[in-house]
């Protein structure tokens, strides 16, 4: 039975956008949207607005419950904002629980305070900031993902890059691997005895508990530069990625633009806008990642049957 979710916004004020009706906002999809559809919603972007992510988060919440029953945990946080990097996993000061205690979703209180101060400076100047959301998927069994077009990284990339404002994604060592060497970047296997069972080549009966023969069960690697996947397939290690988000496009600082007639105009976007969208994007990243993993688990189960 379909479920309808209604989110009422009693604090909306569409009149804040009336002055923008005939202007193309810098950094927004106004022109691209109008070029494609012949119309646009000047009151906030319509389907290109971050508001559309509410449905994603609702669906992701259901997926996370399912994943939890399989021993899989998806957790995201603000890794950087306003040019300030927070400590990452394994570094001093990193506390994933702290990300749930401050509004910026930063896993370090000291860094959260530093970013807050910088964002307040930008707010006063009528400007905004970009940042990075990091995501960890732990408890994932080996064997998820398909070669070539439906690689695990490709599916996660497709999902995360579909989030408004996301401009890039990197897995494991990411772009740093381009400046590394093979001997340094390769993840050396370190499987415990009996980790790789025999007798069921080429597939697995039960992905969620990783107990099928022919599947790595409890194995590990000395490092995780690959970000938990090799050949597009999960390798049993933590899947880890970072996603870059651009600065909020709506800023109060005066900018140059044009109107519908191509005449030069100046624009200052008023209304309520986040100085940095990364904290808002964190639960969306979790939701989209959870949906991808849930889909793969269910597909693998159907194949096994």
Order of alpha helices (4+ residues) and beta strands (2+ residues): alpha-alpha-beta-beta-alpha-beta-alpha-beta-alpha-beta-beta-beta-beta-beta-alpha
